[in-house]
Amino acid sequence: MNTSRACAASLLSLVMVACGPIEMNPDGAAPDGSAPVDTGVGTDGGARIDVVNPPIDSGTMSMPDATVMSMPDAAPQGRIDISTPAPGDPATRSRADVCGVWNASVARARTAGMFAAGAGMCAAGTLPQNTVDAAVLMTNTYRYLAGLVNVAENPEHTRAAQACAELMEANRMLNHNPPMSWTCFTALGATGASRSNITSGGSSPVASLAGWVDDSRDISNTLGHRRWILFPPLGAIGYGQARSYACQYVLGARGSARKAWVAWPNEGVTPMESMSRIWSFSSASAGVTAMTTATVTLNGTPVPAMPMLRANGYGDPTISWNMPAITAGGMYHVTIRGLTGGMTVEYDVNPVQCGG
């Protein structure tokens, strides 16, 4: 087993999205009993290096506290409603359904407040609660598109995520395992970093979530951020933001939701505004391996697709493939083969302009 995995950004990158967190055993040890590796992080001319622990099994799933997972009937004054409709079957939704949810969510999320720095160098800043709400809402919006149920916020996870964001901001670097020598180091910030998606392009919840789900700047080659956000049993999350740095706490207790497979972009109508050139297929039960293949056609014409298996330790087993320019209004037909028992999965993707 590798003892570390490093990922670096190009010096030309304006936004660096770090490797997604790898789920550790409850005691923080790797499966062989060794301690997590902490190799530090450096910066050079704006390029950031993010070091993560070795991948391990995700362990047992447990339900979060019921009070944490409960969804509000309506957003209190000054808050943003974090809920989206029940996902249903993505393949049967209309353009009006999908664009209505997407546009309304983005509009609500853009009303969120801004981070205010503390008075001293290491003084804690403040992030309005409606900014956290907006991040949970956008998480739920992407999950709605993928046919997954809503998640809620755990305030304790948000505290850790906010400490993580301020720690990254203070050092202008990204690291899932920040050393104690870092400026303004706190144990809470380090805990948040080890359990969160992190980004230096997190000036708003809309920007943070878009970068994590797109994951084209995740040079760890794991698609880890997307896989955690679209992990069917994802439990309550937290969100922190400090100027351009943001952290999304995703390695908490798990819910009980399951889905046979998750496609991104989602099957059926999907917004061009959420589109990624990296397409993926994930499943906990279908037997996704290096032998799993994907073929794609656009309006009946074959499109080149070279699938690759992503590393384990991030949500469900996943293959992905890069796509050429996406055509709005086109009908993409995807066929996944090489699954357990010779099973084949087929679905259509219909990208549309929603305008949001």
Disulfide bonds with the S-S distance in Angstrom:
Cys7-Cys19 1.89
Cys99-Cys354 2.05
Cys122-Cys184 1.92
Cys164-Cys247 2.10
